Amino acid sequence: MRFIMLMCLCLICAMPAVAERGAWLTYWDVDGAIDEVNSHAGKWDELICFEAYFDEDGDLVVPDEDAEILEALAASGAAVYLSLVNDVQQWDGTVVQKSREFLTRNLSTEEAQSRHVDKVLELVDTYHLSGLEIDYENMKKDTQLWSWFVSFISRLSGILSRDGVRLRVVMESGAPKYAEFPEGPEYICMCYNLYGYHSGPGPKADREFLEEIGQNWASIPGEPRMAFATGGFLWDESGTVTKALTETDAAELVSYMGVKPERDEASMALTVRINGKDGGTLWYADGTTLAYWRDVLADMGYHHFDLFRLSGNDPDSLDLFLD
């Protein structure tokens, strides 16, 4: 009998983790995102409404569209979250994205953290959230700021867990180099930004970049989720991004210009040179790209993957990612 029990335990331990898929829906592109949720109904494990943010006084700013998204997702069967980011809306309506000043002001002392936690809990209570995502970015290599962030996450996680509210924490890919993170939240790695607004032309991720992430994130507690960015960018001759495109935008541009993209071996992303005054170098991801990125990390033992974002994706590409 004992032998049979031991065998059963061994089999359970050897069973692969159940793979999960998730995605973000943005308030500025509601209809297309909801359509993609519905066209692949029952295949999403986590869905995230993006985003709520803050004003200069530290008060919450929640776009009207967020309520529409949360209502639409209620019957999806997925775990639903509202994402809170450290963007700050100024008095003139402009927005400071990923504000470091906001993070320092709200996380650097115990009193500031307490006030900020209360403000976050106000959001949870007002919208009766069963899931919250914290997406505070731009800490870079500042170990002091990372330390304050870890303290904040620990406090918030403890309170939310007692109330039965799930917590996701989105972090930059280099996060494990600068801090140790507590058990409790579900951690999500931004597996993109290899190339983008900060650089010249190139893919959002490639094998070398993903393998480095996979090694670094082995120390993160629990089962981290790996997030990929859909679509791509068009760079001009100076190496400046002139346009962000969804996958369908990019495919339509390629078709209109009558050019044929090539597939980059290191990233499996598509790239093509587009001539003309408004042309440049285009790089973008399709379903083959997304599946390749997923498989690189799956081979390293990761099982849960997310997409930023829904809307503007070819249905076949979502099929490949969700497979």
LUMKOLMI-30151 format. One record per residue (C-alpha): residue in three letters; z, x, y. Coordinates in steps of 0.02 Angstrom, whole numbers, plus 50000, padded with zeros to 5 digits. Last residue first. Layout:
@res = Ala, zz = Z, xx = X, yy = Y
...
% end
This chain:
@res = Asp, zz = 48556, xx = 49875, yy = 51311
@res = Leu, zz = 48618, xx = 49828, yy = 51484
@res = Phe, zz = 48526, xx = 49969, yy = 51572
@res = Leu, zz = 48363, xx = 49934, yy = 51481
@res = Asp, zz = 48375, xx = 49747, yy = 51512
@res = Leu, zz = 48414, xx = 49779, yy = 51695
@res = Ser, zz = 48255, xx = 49883, yy = 51706
@res = Asp, zz = 48156, xx = 49745, yy = 51622
@res = Pro, zz = 48216, xx = 49621, yy = 51753
@res = Asp, zz = 48151, xx = 49736, yy = 51892
@res = Asn, zz = 48289, xx = 49768, yy = 52017
@res = Gly, zz = 48287, xx = 49711, yy = 52199
@res = Ser, zz = 48456, xx = 49628, yy = 52193
@res = Leu, zz = 48611, xx = 49702, yy = 52106
@res = Arg, zz = 48686, xx = 49867, yy = 52162
@res = Phe, zz = 48765, xx = 49988, yy = 52135
@res = Leu, zz = 48766, xx = 49980, yy = 51947
@res = Asp, zz = 48913, xx = 50004, yy = 51827
@res = Phe, zz = 48941, xx = 50093, yy = 51661
@res = His, zz = 49076, xx = 50094, yy = 51527
@res = His, zz = 49061, xx = 50196, yy = 51367
@res = Tyr, zz = 49091, xx = 50379, yy = 51407
@res = Gly, zz = 49102, xx = 50500, yy = 51259
@res = Met, zz = 48992, xx = 50645, yy = 51314
@res = Asp, zz = 48837, xx = 50571, yy = 51231
@res = Ala, zz = 48871, xx = 50413, yy = 51331
@res = Leu, zz = 48862, xx = 50520, yy = 51488
@res = Val, zz = 48683, xx = 50577, yy = 51456
@res = Asp, zz = 48642, xx = 50403, yy = 51386
@res = Arg, zz = 48687, xx = 50315, yy = 51547
@res = Trp, zz = 48581, xx = 50432, yy = 51653
@res = Tyr, zz = 48435, xx = 50406, yy = 51534
@res = Ala, zz = 48456, xx = 50216, yy = 51535
@res = Leu, zz = 48457, xx = 50215, yy = 51725
@res = Thr, zz = 48301, xx = 50321, yy = 51735
@res = Thr, zz = 48205, xx = 50217, yy = 51607
@res = Gly, zz = 48257, xx = 50061, yy = 51701
@res = Asp, zz = 48188, xx = 50124, yy = 51866
@res = Ala, zz = 48254, xx = 50253, yy = 51988
@res = Tyr, zz = 48175, xx = 50313, yy = 52150
@res = Trp, zz = 48108, xx = 50466, yy = 52241
@res = Leu, zz = 47978, xx = 50454, yy = 52379
@res = Thr, zz = 47912, xx = 50600, yy = 52481
@res = Gly, zz = 47829, xx = 50564, yy = 52647
@res = Gly, zz = 47732, xx = 50422, yy = 52724
@res = Asp, zz = 47743, xx = 50333, yy = 52890
@res = Lys, zz = 47603, xx = 50433, yy = 52973
@res = Gly, zz = 47502, xx = 50444, yy = 52813
@res = Asn, zz = 47517, xx = 50516, yy = 52639
@res = Ile, zz = 47640, xx = 50464, yy = 52504
@res = Arg, zz = 47696, xx = 50599, yy = 52382
@res = Val, zz = 47772, xx = 50531, yy = 52223
@res = Thr, zz = 47934, xx = 50535, yy = 52125
@res = Leu, zz = 48006, xx = 50434, yy = 51980
@res = Ala, zz = 48177, xx = 50476, yy = 51909
@res = Met, zz = 48193, xx = 50545, yy = 51732
@res = Ser, zz = 48325, xx = 50664, yy = 51805
@res = Ala, zz = 48279, xx = 50836, yy = 51740
@res = Glu, zz = 48105, xx = 50788, yy = 51678
@res = Asp, zz = 48047, xx = 50708, yy = 51841
@res = Arg, zz = 47931, xx = 50562, yy = 51807
@res = Glu, zz = 47771, xx = 50561, yy = 51909
@res = Pro, zz = 47720, xx = 50424, yy = 52029
@res = Lys, zz = 47544, xx = 50354, yy = 52038
@res = Val, zz = 47470, xx = 50314, yy = 52208
@res = Gly, zz = 47372, xx = 50163, yy = 52268
@res = Met, zz = 47468, xx = 50146, yy = 52430
@res = Tyr, zz = 47504, xx = 49962, yy = 52399
@res = Ser, zz = 47556, xx = 49995, yy = 52219
@res = Val, zz = 47674, xx = 50135, yy = 52268
@res = Leu, zz = 47749, xx = 50029, yy = 52407
@res = Glu, zz = 47771, xx = 49881, yy = 52289
@res = Ala, zz = 47857, xx = 49991, yy = 52160
@res = Ala, zz = 47973, xx = 50062, yy = 52293
@res = Asp, zz = 48022, xx = 49890, yy = 52358
@res = Thr, zz = 48047, xx = 49829, yy = 52178
@res = Glu, zz = 48165, xx = 49975, yy = 52142
@res = Thr, zz = 48261, xx = 49946, yy = 52303
@res = Leu, zz = 48216, xx = 50055, yy = 52450
@res = Ala, zz = 48309, xx = 50157, yy = 52579
@res = Lys, zz = 48195, xx = 50213, yy = 52720
@res = Thr, zz = 48169, xx = 50358, yy = 52839
@res = Val, zz = 48276, xx = 50487, yy = 52752
@res = Thr, zz = 48255, xx = 50653, yy = 52842
@res = Gly, zz = 48175, xx = 50802, yy = 52756
@res = Ser, zz = 48070, xx = 50850, yy = 52908
@res = Glu, zz = 47910, xx = 50787, yy = 52827
@res = Asp, zz = 47984, xx = 50613, yy = 52800
@res = Trp, zz = 48098, xx = 50560, yy = 52658
@res = Leu, zz = 48084, xx = 50394, yy = 52565
@res = Phe, zz = 48237, xx = 50343, yy = 52467
@res = Gly, zz = 48289, xx = 50266, yy = 52302
@res = Gly, zz = 48324, xx = 50112, yy = 52198
@res = Thr, zz = 48481, xx = 50091, yy = 52092
@res = Ala, zz = 48641, xx = 50191, yy = 52109
@res = Phe, zz = 48741, xx = 50234, yy = 51952
@res = Ala, zz = 48925, xx = 50206, yy = 51915
@res = Met, zz = 49024, xx = 50284, yy = 51774
@res = Arg, zz = 49178, xx = 50187, yy = 51719
@res = Pro, zz = 49332, xx = 50285, yy = 51669
@res = Glu, zz = 49422, xx = 50239, yy = 51507
@res = Gly, zz = 49606, xx = 50279, yy = 51533
@res = Pro, zz = 49674, xx = 50423, yy = 51634
@res = Ile, zz = 49554, xx = 50547, yy = 51719
@res = Ser, zz = 49557, xx = 50721, yy = 51639
@res = Ala, zz = 49385, xx = 50703, yy = 51557
@res = Trp, zz = 49316, xx = 50669, yy = 51731
@res = Asn, zz = 49272, xx = 50850, yy = 51766
@res = Gln, zz = 49170, xx = 50873, yy = 51606
@res = Gly, zz = 49072, xx = 50711, yy = 51628
@res = Ile, zz = 49042, xx = 50750, yy = 51811
@res = Glu, zz = 48969, xx = 50921, yy = 51768
@res = Glu, zz = 48859, xx = 50837, yy = 51636
@res = Leu, zz = 48800, xx = 50710, yy = 51765
@res = Phe, zz = 48747, xx = 50842, yy = 51892
@res = Glu, zz = 48657, xx = 50946, yy = 51760
@res = Arg, zz = 48567, xx = 50791, yy = 51691
@res = Asp, zz = 48506, xx = 50725, yy = 51859
@res = Ala, zz = 48571, xx = 50608, yy = 51993
@res = Lys, zz = 48513, xx = 50523, yy = 52155
@res = Pro, zz = 48345, xx = 50609, yy = 52135
@res = Gly, zz = 48270, xx = 50727, yy = 52265
@res = Pro, zz = 48208, xx = 50742, yy = 52443
@res = Gly, zz = 48307, xx = 50835, yy = 52578
@res = Ser, zz = 48492, xx = 50816, yy = 52601
@res = His, zz = 48636, xx = 50719, yy = 52678
@res = Tyr, zz = 48547, xx = 50551, yy = 52680
@res = Gly, zz = 48515, xx = 50565, yy = 52493
@res = Tyr, zz = 48516, xx = 50691, yy = 52352
@res = Leu, zz = 48656, xx = 50715, yy = 52226
@res = Asn, zz = 48727, xx = 50557, yy = 52303
@res = Tyr, zz = 48755, xx = 50475, yy = 52133
@res = Cys, zz = 48879, xx = 50463, yy = 51990
@res = Met, zz = 49012, xx = 50376, yy = 52094
@res = Cys, zz = 49154, xx = 50376, yy = 51968
@res = Ile, zz = 49257, xx = 50220, yy = 51933
@res = Tyr, zz = 49441, xx = 50222, yy = 51887
@res = Glu, zz = 49534, xx = 50075, yy = 51810
@res = Pro, zz = 49709, xx = 50071, yy = 51880
@res = Gly, zz = 49866, xx = 50097, yy = 51773
@res = Glu, zz = 49888, xx = 50282, yy = 51738
@res = Pro, zz = 49915, xx = 50393, yy = 51887
@res = Phe, zz = 49789, xx = 50517, yy = 51958
@res = Glu, zz = 49799, xx = 50705, yy = 51972
@res = Ala, zz = 49721, xx = 50776, yy = 52129
@res = Tyr, zz = 49586, xx = 50886, yy = 52205
@res = Lys, zz = 49466, xx = 50935, yy = 52067
@res = Pro, zz = 49479, xx = 50764, yy = 51984
@res = Ala, zz = 49400, xx = 50684, yy = 52140
@res = Gly, zz = 49234, xx = 50778, yy = 52135
@res = Ser, zz = 49130, xx = 50626, yy = 52085
@res = Glu, zz = 49191, xx = 50522, yy = 52231
@res = Met, zz = 49310, xx = 50384, yy = 52186
@res = Val, zz = 49312, xx = 50196, yy = 52155
@res = Val, zz = 49481, xx = 50123, yy = 52107
@res = Arg, zz = 49486, xx = 49960, yy = 52008
@res = Leu, zz = 49644, xx = 49855, yy = 52004
@res = Arg, zz = 49680, xx = 49700, yy = 51899
@res = Val, zz = 49803, xx = 49571, yy = 51966
@res = Gly, zz = 49938, xx = 49513, yy = 51844
@res = Asp, zz = 50072, xx = 49502, yy = 51978
@res = Arg, zz = 50172, xx = 49645, yy = 51904
@res = Ser, zz = 50011, xx = 49744, yy = 51890
@res = Leu, zz = 49975, xx = 49716, yy = 52075
@res = Ile, zz = 50141, xx = 49788, yy = 52131
@res = Gly, zz = 50133, xx = 49944, yy = 52023
@res = Ser, zz = 49950, xx = 49974, yy = 52064
@res = Leu, zz = 49984, xx = 49967, yy = 52252
@res = Arg, zz = 50122, xx = 50096, yy = 52244
@res = Ser, zz = 50025, xx = 50216, yy = 52132
@res = Ile, zz = 49865, xx = 50194, yy = 52233
@res = Phe, zz = 49956, xx = 50235, yy = 52395
@res = Ser, zz = 50037, xx = 50391, yy = 52322
@res = Val, zz = 49869, xx = 50448, yy = 52252
@res = Phe, zz = 49790, xx = 50422, yy = 52423
@res = Trp, zz = 49924, xx = 50525, yy = 52509
@res = Ser, zz = 49891, xx = 50668, yy = 52387
@res = Trp, zz = 49703, xx = 50652, yy = 52413
@res = Leu, zz = 49730, xx = 50668, yy = 52600
@res = Gln, zz = 49833, xx = 50825, yy = 52573
@res = Thr, zz = 49701, xx = 50894, yy = 52453
@res = Asp, zz = 49563, xx = 50877, yy = 52584
@res = Lys, zz = 49409, xx = 50926, yy = 52484
@res = Lys, zz = 49304, xx = 50772, yy = 52533
@res = Met, zz = 49416, xx = 50626, yy = 52579
@res = Asn, zz = 49262, xx = 50529, yy = 52633
@res = Glu, zz = 49291, xx = 50372, yy = 52528
@res = Tyr, zz = 49408, xx = 50225, yy = 52505
@res = Asp, zz = 49338, xx = 50101, yy = 52379
@res = Ile, zz = 49489, xx = 50001, yy = 52320
@res = Glu, zz = 49438, xx = 49859, yy = 52204
@res = Leu, zz = 49543, xx = 49702, yy = 52180
@res = Gly, zz = 49545, xx = 49580, yy = 52034
@res = Ser, zz = 49628, xx = 49411, yy = 52004
@res = Leu, zz = 49609, xx = 49369, yy = 52188
@res = His, zz = 49686, xx = 49213, yy = 52263
@res = Tyr, zz = 49582, xx = 49241, yy = 52421
@res = Thr, zz = 49728, xx = 49237, yy = 52542
@res = Asp, zz = 49849, xx = 49315, yy = 52417
@res = Val, zz = 49742, xx = 49467, yy = 52376
@res = Leu, zz = 49698, xx = 49495, yy = 52559
@res = Glu, zz = 49881, xx = 49485, yy = 52611
@res = Leu, zz = 49919, xx = 49609, yy = 52472
@res = Val, zz = 49804, xx = 49732, yy = 52560
@res = Lys, zz = 49896, xx = 49708, yy = 52725
@res = Asp, zz = 50064, xx = 49732, yy = 52640
@res = Val, zz = 50000, xx = 49892, yy = 52560
@res = His, zz = 49948, xx = 49952, yy = 52733
@res = Arg, zz = 50119, xx = 49920, yy = 52809
@res = Ser, zz = 50203, xx = 50010, yy = 52665
@res = Gln, zz = 50079, xx = 50155, yy = 52676
@res = Ala, zz = 50114, xx = 50176, yy = 52862
@res = Glu, zz = 50301, xx = 50180, yy = 52829
@res = Glu, zz = 50284, xx = 50307, yy = 52689
@res = Thr, zz = 50179, xx = 50419, yy = 52799
@res = Ser, zz = 50000, xx = 50486, yy = 52793
@res = Leu, zz = 49915, xx = 50335, yy = 52715
@res = Asn, zz = 49867, xx = 50216, yy = 52855
@res = Arg, zz = 49828, xx = 50333, yy = 53001
@res = Thr, zz = 49754, xx = 50469, yy = 52891
@res = Leu, zz = 49642, xx = 50346, yy = 52799
@res = Phe, zz = 49582, xx = 50262, yy = 52959
@res = Glu, zz = 49543, xx = 50430, yy = 53038
@res = Arg, zz = 49440, xx = 50474, yy = 52885
@res = Ser, zz = 49329, xx = 50323, yy = 52916
@res = Lys, zz = 49207, xx = 50285, yy = 52776
@res = Gln, zz = 49085, xx = 50195, yy = 52891
@res = Val, zz = 49123, xx = 50172, yy = 53076
@res = Val, zz = 49052, xx = 50000, yy = 53115
@res = Thr, zz = 48975, xx = 49938, yy = 53277
@res = Gly, zz = 49029, xx = 49767, yy = 53340
@res = Asp, zz = 49078, xx = 49821, yy = 53516
@res = Trp, zz = 49265, xx = 49815, yy = 53475
@res = Gln, zz = 49237, xx = 49933, yy = 53328
@res = Gln, zz = 49225, xx = 49881, yy = 53145
@res = Val, zz = 49310, xx = 50005, yy = 53029
@res = Asp, zz = 49246, xx = 50048, yy = 52855
@res = Asn, zz = 49381, xx = 50103, yy = 52734
@res = Val, zz = 49324, xx = 49990, yy = 52592
@res = Leu, zz = 49397, xx = 49841, yy = 52499
@res = Ser, zz = 49299, xx = 49774, yy = 52351
@res = Leu, zz = 49333, xx = 49599, yy = 52286
@res = Tyr, zz = 49341, xx = 49591, yy = 52097
@res = Val, zz = 49283, xx = 49473, yy = 51958
@res = Ala, zz = 49311, xx = 49499, yy = 51771
@res = Ala, zz = 49157, xx = 49423, yy = 51691
@res = Gly, zz = 49136, xx = 49248, yy = 51616
@res = Ser, zz = 49013, xx = 49206, yy = 51754
@res = Ala, zz = 49100, xx = 49043, yy = 51805
@res = Ala, zz = 49195, xx = 49116, yy = 51953
@res = Leu, zz = 49048, xx = 49225, yy = 52003
@res = Ala, zz = 48968, xx = 49097, yy = 52119
@res = Glu, zz = 49134, xx = 49063, yy = 52205
@res = Leu, zz = 49167, xx = 49247, yy = 52234
@res = Ile, zz = 48991, xx = 49271, yy = 52303
@res = Glu, zz = 49004, xx = 49125, yy = 52424
@res = Ala, zz = 49176, xx = 49181, yy = 52482
@res = Asp, zz = 49106, xx = 49354, yy = 52515
@res = Glu, zz = 48964, xx = 49280, yy = 52618
@res = Asp, zz = 49084, xx = 49234, yy = 52757
@res = Pro, zz = 49115, xx = 49420, yy = 52789
@res = Val, zz = 49298, xx = 49475, yy = 52769
@res = Val, zz = 49367, xx = 49583, yy = 52909
@res = Leu, zz = 49549, xx = 49630, yy = 52882
@res = Asp, zz = 49662, xx = 49684, yy = 53023
@res = Gly, zz = 49694, xx = 49868, yy = 53054
@res = Asp, zz = 49685, xx = 49850, yy = 53243
@res = Glu, zz = 49515, xx = 49935, yy = 53250
@res = Asp, zz = 49443, xx = 49810, yy = 53125
@res = Phe, zz = 49447, xx = 49822, yy = 52937
@res = Tyr, zz = 49341, xx = 49804, yy = 52779
@res = Ala, zz = 49292, xx = 49679, yy = 52644
@res = Glu, zz = 49141, xx = 49713, yy = 52532
@res = Phe, zz = 49059, xx = 49704, yy = 52406
@res = Cys, zz = 49096, xx = 49571, yy = 52275
@res = Ile, zz = 49119, xx = 49659, yy = 52109
@res = Leu, zz = 49065, xx = 49599, yy = 51937
@res = Glu, zz = 49143, xx = 49662, yy = 51776
@res = Asp, zz = 49094, xx = 49626, yy = 51595
@res = Trp, zz = 48914, xx = 49576, yy = 51628
@res = Lys, zz = 48799, xx = 49522, yy = 51486
@res = Gly, zz = 48843, xx = 49337, yy = 51482
@res = Ala, zz = 48710, xx = 49290, yy = 51608
@res = His, zz = 48566, xx = 49410, yy = 51631
@res = Ser, zz = 48459, xx = 49298, yy = 51740
@res = Asn, zz = 48619, xx = 49228, yy = 51816
@res = Val, zz = 48685, xx = 49395, yy = 51876
@res = Glu, zz = 48511, xx = 49441, yy = 51939
@res = Asp, zz = 48498, xx = 49278, yy = 52037
@res = Ile, zz = 48670, xx = 49309, yy = 52112
@res = Ala, zz = 48611, xx = 49478, yy = 52178
@res = Gly, zz = 48449, xx = 49409, yy = 52250
@res = Asp, zz = 48542, xx = 49269, yy = 52340
@res = Val, zz = 48681, xx = 49374, yy = 52413
@res = Asp, zz = 48595, xx = 49521, yy = 52496
@res = Trp, zz = 48704, xx = 49562, yy = 52647
@res = Tyr, zz = 48867, xx = 49518, yy = 52556
@res = Thr, zz = 48832, xx = 49646, yy = 52422
@res = Leu, zz = 48845, xx = 49614, yy = 52234
@res = Trp, zz = 48913, xx = 49760, yy = 52131
@res = Ala, zz = 48884, xx = 49786, yy = 51946
@res = Gly, zz = 48967, xx = 49798, yy = 51776
@res = Arg, zz = 48930, xx = 49845, yy = 51597
@res = Glu, zz = 49051, xx = 49876, yy = 51454
@res = Ala, zz = 49033, xx = 49971, yy = 51290
@res = Val, zz = 49161, xx = 49929, yy = 51156
@res = Ala, zz = 49247, xx = 50090, yy = 51108
@res = Pro, zz = 49188, xx = 50169, yy = 50945
@res = Met, zz = 49293, xx = 50138, yy = 50789
@res = Ala, zz = 49372, xx = 50298, yy = 50723
@res = Cys, zz = 49547, xx = 50248, yy = 50776
@res = Ile, zz = 49528, xx = 50081, yy = 50686
@res = Leu, zz = 49461, xx = 50165, yy = 50530
@res = Cys, zz = 49606, xx = 50287, yy = 50528
@res = Leu, zz = 49731, xx = 50146, yy = 50546
@res = Cys, zz = 49651, xx = 50052, yy = 50402
@res = Met, zz = 49658, xx = 50207, yy = 50292
@res = Leu, zz = 49841, xx = 50230, yy = 50334
@res = Met, zz = 49877, xx = 50050, yy = 50288
@res = Ile, zz = 49784, xx = 50069, yy = 50123
@res = Phe, zz = 49882, xx = 50227, yy = 50081
@res = Arg, zz = 50046, xx = 50140, yy = 50120
@res = Met, zz = 50000, xx = 50000, yy = 50000
% end
